Amino acid sequence: MIIRQAKRSDIEQIAKVQVSSWNTTYRGILPDELIDSRTVENRIESMKTNWKGFHGDIISRIVIVAETESDEIVGFAAGGDIFQGDYPYDAEGYAFYIIKEYQQKGIGTLLLKELVKFLLSFGFKSMIIWILEENPACKFYEKLGGVAKERKIDKFGEEEFSLVGYVWDNISIII
Ligand SMILES: CC(C)(COP(=O)(O)OP(=O)(O)OC[C@H]1O[C@@H](n2cnc3c(N)ncnc32)[C@H](O)[C@@H]1OP(=O)(O)O)[C@@H](O)C(=O)NCCC(=O)NCCS
């Protein structure tokens, strides 16, 4: 497995990973309409808008991909400066998605470690990652030393969902 910084040309494959992983992860947790509204096309548009570092415009946001020997992107991680809200941490992990067949094989750990190396090189020391409280992947962040310090409620459509903010005061413990 190759773990590397994303290139501009990876955007479509990253969007496909996100849509696939959203379907297998959130079906039954989030409303079907919300899951179905996420298409490869609108993910590409969203990434172009929100992940400016992806285009090299600024250096404080970063996307890391996991790619097989046959050039298939099977997972990605994204992070950078705090995306939303006023929190006393330097960085935020925005997205961690791996397609189902490749989960639980250590790839998420590799992606998170590589992301952290970049965040440290940008001068970030602490980090928060938001995750739906119901998502069993909370265990992943706990195993990597995250502490459930923050909570918030997000609205998806009419429904409200609880999110947990996993915090690392010193991200260097991850690597
Ligand atoms: C969450 C995710 C990125 C983790 O990556 P991964 O490659 O599956 O995780 P790893 O294999 O590196 O696992 C590291 C540890 O976390 C545990 N873990 C990972 N995902 C888990 C899950 N869903 N439930 C329980 N434990 C989990 C592993 O068992 C492993 O524990 P161990 O060290 O005792 O063996 C990946 O499973 C994924 O894409 N899940 C679906 C999308 C998602 O929920 N993303 C998070 C959104 S905030």
The ligand as an ORCA input file, in Angstrom:
! r2SCAN-3c Opt
* xyz 0 1
  C     -12.391      4.571     10.661
  C     -11.384      4.056      9.646
  C     -10.779      5.234      8.889
  C     -10.275      3.311     10.411
  O      -9.329      2.792      9.502
  P      -8.950      1.226      9.506
  O      -7.909      1.006      8.503
  O     -10.199      0.437      9.388
  O      -8.374      1.081     10.988
  P      -7.076      0.251     11.464
  O      -7.092     -1.076     10.789
  O      -5.864      1.097     11.296
  O      -7.435      0.041     12.992
  C      -6.726      0.539     14.125
  C      -7.442      0.044     15.363
  O      -8.766      0.640     15.412
  C      -9.768     -0.375     15.461
  N     -10.910      0.002     14.627
  C     -10.865      0.560     13.388
  N     -12.124      0.759     12.934
  C     -12.954      0.285     13.891
  C     -14.360      0.181     13.981
  N     -15.166      0.612     13.014
  N     -14.879     -0.354     15.110
  C     -14.077     -0.801     16.123
  N     -12.718     -0.728     16.090
  C     -12.175     -0.194     14.976
  C      -9.099     -1.601     14.853
  O      -9.709     -2.785     15.299
  C      -7.674     -1.464     15.347
  O      -7.560     -1.942     16.668
  P      -6.288     -2.826     17.144
  O      -5.133     -1.872     17.129
  O      -6.666     -3.297     18.497
  O      -6.144     -3.920     16.135
  C     -12.030      3.060      8.618
  O     -12.453      1.900      9.305
  C     -13.206      3.637      7.877
  O     -13.026      4.230      6.806
  N     -14.449      3.457      8.404
  C     -15.633      3.918      7.742
  C     -15.709      5.421      7.657
  C     -15.686      6.096      9.008
  O     -16.424      5.734      9.922
  N     -14.826      7.114      9.131
  C     -14.709      7.925     10.306
  C     -15.534      9.140     10.119
  S     -15.164     10.386     11.330
*
